[in-house]
């Protein structure tokens, strides 16, 4: 099986998959115009790009190929769903292969089944523990059963039904009498198994982070940061997309874009690209989030203070509050950044502390050899170079 995987898992195959994705994206444009609906494949462009990049750079790592399969599934089902809507909801039943489009739209199950796999396989695509290999086998067997039970059953109905009706997503509409009890029980059982196994894989990576060090720890840190941003963005997108406030709807759109943080962070972790910057990213993200919250709260409080308690007009109160908030931004940011760095970017905090201590000692130093030794010690501790040397130009005598 491994030989078969390495035979077709080549950069050329990844390039071919990328060309297929481009064709599917191009086909989605006229379908979107005819159905007056944006293609669902657009938000998955980051996953497609990450998948192709990983498959070309690390062809033997299955994570890239999982993302390629995920993106292809989304692109195919996005086109077939719009084609099915065009044929059966917008009353164009004469379109060729319309039933096949409805049948193919059942492939969305593959998308759901592929989502947890990159978490388990991160970062090198290998599962060395026998227990986690066992969970993977159970998950794959249950997934194959669900695809045969639900996906294949829906495809057969789409190809053999006397009358086709689809919903707004292009999925086949069936009556409750058509859905068997076995299918309902199987779907409910798999849902519980799906959640339990996916959660256990996430817990595996969290516990692995506590024991990891070096590059592996940085890789897992990228995964957790990207996963956290992605989950928060997904929650915002699902809960605030239909909110009445325009600010909440904008936050929902930003959250929808933030879901791409997970595949991007996985690609950075797998390729080990500038891993050392993760501490800087975490500290900057936290510090700016805290500063934004503090200044927004202070801004709202000052507006309430100046417009209600102090007899000032609303325009003057807003202007004064804005000026105060702008003036406080830099000192508040420095104060917050210093405390966040002490917890989440310790290397930078320790380096700055060493430099400050060296500067204080330099004021009282009078011997050149003492200054030289202190400078070499500080550079070695802060930067950790493989070797360091200091050359002092002799004073020329005229």
N, C-alpha and C positions, 0 to 999 in steps of 0.2 A: 504493500500500500504506500509506503514511504517512497519507494522507487517511482511509482506512478505519479506521486505528487511532485517530486523533483523533476520529472520528465516534462510535465507541462507547465510547471511554475517557473516561468522564465520572464525576463524583461520584455521579450517580444510578445508574450501573451498579455502582459499588462498593457502594452501599447495598443494591442488589438481591442482589449476591453475599453480602453479610453476612447478609441474611435467609435465603438458601438454606442458609448454614452453620448458622444457628440451627436451622432445620428438621431438618437432618441430625444435629445434636447431640442434639436432642430425641428423634429416632428411635433414636439409639444407646442411650438409657437402657433401654427395654424389651428391646432385643436383648441388651444386656449382662446383664440380669437372667435372661433365658431361657437364655443360653449359659454363664452363670457366668464371664464373662471381661470384663475391663475393656476398653473401647473404645480402639483405637489412635489415635484422633483427639485424645485429651486432651492428649498432649505437644505437639501442633502448634498449640495455641491461641495461643501467642505469635506464631507465624508468621502465623496468620490475622488477628490483631489488627493486627500491623504492616502486613500487606498491604492491609487495608482503609484504615488510616490514611494510608499513602503514596498509595494510589490516589485517595483523596479530596483530599489536600493537594497532591499532584503528579501529576495525572491523565495528563500527557504523559510522565512518566518510567516506562518499562516495568518497573522493578524492583518497584514495588508490585503490578503486574498479574501478574508472575511469582510473587510470594508468594501472591496470591489464587488463581491456578491451582494452585499447589502445595497449598494448604490444601484447596481443593475436591476435588482428587484424593485426598488422604488421607481426608477425611471420607466421600466416596462409597465408596472401597474398604474403609474400616473397616466401614461399614454392610453392604455387599454380602458381605464376607467372613463376618461373623457370621450374616447371613441364609443364606448357603450352608452354614455349619456347622450351623445349626439345621435346614435341610432335609435334608441328606445324611449328617451324622454323628450327629445326635440323632434321626434317623428321623422326619422330618416331610416326606416327599416330596410331599405334596399341596399344599404352599404355592405360591401363584401366583408366576409369574415367577422360579422358583428357578434355572432354567437361565440366564436372563438375568443373575441375580446372579453366578453363577460366571463368565460371560463378562465381565461388567463388572469383576470383580476383577482381570483382567489389566491394568487401568489403572495398577497400581502401577509399571509401567515409566515412565510419564510423570513420576512423582515423582522417580525416580532421574535422569531426563534434565534435569529443571528445576533440580536442586540447584546445579550450577556457574554457572548464568547470572547470578545477582546479583553474583558475584565479578567477572565480566568487565564488567558494565554499571555497576558502582559508580564514582562516585556520581551522575552526571547522566544515565545511561541511554544515552549516546552512545559509539560506538566509532569514533574518528576515524582511527586508523592503518589503512592498507590491509591490512597483514599480519594484524592482529587481526580485521579484518572477514572476511578469508579463512578464518581458523581458525573463526570463528563459522559461516560458510556450510558448511564441511566438517562441523562438529559437528552442525548442524541436518540436513544431508542424511543423515549416518550415523544420527542418531537416528530420522529418519523411516523409514529402511530397517529398523532394528531393531524399531520398533513394528509395521511391516507384517509382518516375518518372525516375530517371537515373539508380540507382543500380539494381532495379528489372527488368527494361526494358532491360538493358544490359545482365542480367543473362538469361532472357527468350530468347533473341537473340542467346546467346551462346549455349543454349540447343536445339534450334529449327532450326538454320540456316543450309542451305544445305551444305555450304562450310565455313570452319573456317580459318580465317587468323588473326594472332596476330602480334603485334609489338615487339620490343626488350624487352619491359617490361612485355610481356605476356598479354597485354590488347587486347580486341577484336577490329579488324580494321573494321570499317563500312564506307560505302560511304556517301557522303553528302546527297544523296537522301533519305537514310534511316533515317537520323536524322530529326525529326519533328521540325516545328517552335515552337510548344508548349514547347518542351524540351529546345530549345535554350533560349527562353524568360524566362522560369522558372529558368534555371541555372544562367542567368545574374541577375535576380531579387534577387535570393537567395544570390549571391555573394555580392551584395550591402548590403543586410540585415546582412549577416555574418560579414562583415568588420565593419559595424556600431555598432552592438551589442558587438562584441569582443572588439572594442576600448572603448565602454562605460564601459565595465567591468574592463578594465585596468584603466580607469580614476577613477572609483569607488574606487579602491584600493589606487591610488595615493592620492585622496582627503581624504580617510580614514586615511592615514598615518599622515596627518597634524593634525588630531584631536585625534589620538591614543596616548597612554602612556604606560609605563611599558612593560610587555611581549608582548602585542599586537603590540606595536610600533616596538619592536625588530623582531617580526615575519614578519611584513610587510617590514621591512628593508631587511631581508633575501630574501624575494620574489622579491623586486625590484633589488637588486644586482644580484641575479641569473638570473632574466629576462633580465637585461642589458647585462650581459656577454653572455647569450644565443643568444640574437638578434645580437650582434656584431659578434659573432662566425658564426652565420648563414649567415650574409651578406658576411663575408670573404669566407666562403665555397662556396657560390653561385657565387661570382664575380671573385674569384682568382683561382678556381680549374683548369682552362685550361690556366693559364698564362704561358708565355714563360720562366719567371725566376723561377729557382728552389726555391729561397727564398720565392717567393709569393705562390708557390704551397705548400711549407711546412707550411706557414701561413694559407693557406686554410684548410689543414689537421688539424692543431691545432684548427682552428675555428670550424671545424666539430665536434671535440671532446668537444669543449667548450659548445656546445648546451646542453650537459648533465647537465650544471650548473643549469638549471631551475628545473628539477625534484629533483635534490639533495637539492637545497635550499628550495624547498617546503617541502621535508621530514624533514629537520632540523626545519623549522618553525612549522610544525604540531606537531612534537614530542617534541618541546621546548628543544632541546638538545644543551646546552652550548650557549644559545642565547646571553649572554653578550659578546661573542667574535666577534660579527658582526662588532662593531666599530673598533676593532683591524684589522679585515680582510680588511675592507674598506680602512683604513689608510695605511696599508701595500701595498695593491694593487695599490693605487694611487701613493704612494711615489716611489715604484719601477718602475712604468710606467713612471713617470716624470724623475726619475734618468736615466733610460735607454734612454729616448729621449734626455736628455741633453748630456749624455756622447757620444751617437752615433753621434749627431750633432757636438759636439766638436771634436770627433775623425776624422770625415770626413773633417772638416775644417782644422785641424792640418795636415792631410795628404796632402791636397791641398796646404797648406802654405809651408810645408817643401819640397815638391817635385817640386813646380812650382816657388815660389817666392824666396826660399832659395836654393842655389846650393848644394843640397844633393841628393844622389842616392835614388831611390825609396825604396829599402830595409832598408836603414838607416832611412828614413823618417817614414816608417810604424812602425819600431821598436821603434823609439822615441815617436811617437804618442801613441802606445800601452802602453808604460811605463807611460806616462803622464796620460792616461785614467785610468789605474789601480791605480795609486797613488791618483787620485782625487776621486775615487769611495767612499771611506769611509767618507771624509769630506763633499762631496756633498750629500751623503745619509743622514748624520746626519742633515745637514742644511735643506734639503727638508722634512725629517721626522718630524722635530720640527714644521715646519709651517703647514704641513698636519694634524698633531695631534691636533694643536690648533683649527682647523676647524672641523675635522671629528672624532677625538677621544678625546673629551674634558675632559672626566673623567681622562684619563691617564695624559693629559697635566696639569690639575689642581692638580693632586696628586704630580707630579714632582715639580710643582711650590711651593706647600706647604712644601715638604721636603727640597727644596732649601732654602726657607725662614726660616724654623726651624733650618737648619744647620748654617745659618748666625747668627741667634740669639743665638745659642748655644755657639758660640765663646766668647760672652761677658757675658754669664750667670755665676753667682757665687753662687747662692743659689740653693740647691738641690730641694726644693719645687717648685721653679719657673720652673726648667727643667722638673720636673715631670708633672706639669700642662700643659706645652707646648707640651710635648710628647703625653699625653692623648688627647689633643685637635686635634693635627695633625693626629693621628691614627683614631680618630673618624670621622674626616672630609674626610680623604682620602680613608679609607677602609670601613667605615660605618658598623662596626660590631654590632651585637645585644647587646653586652655588652663588656666592656673592663675594665681591672684592671691591676695595675702595682705593683709588689712586689719588694722591694729593700732590699737586704740582709744587715742586720746590720753589721757594722765593728766589727770584733772580737778583743778584747783587750787581749793582752798577759800579 
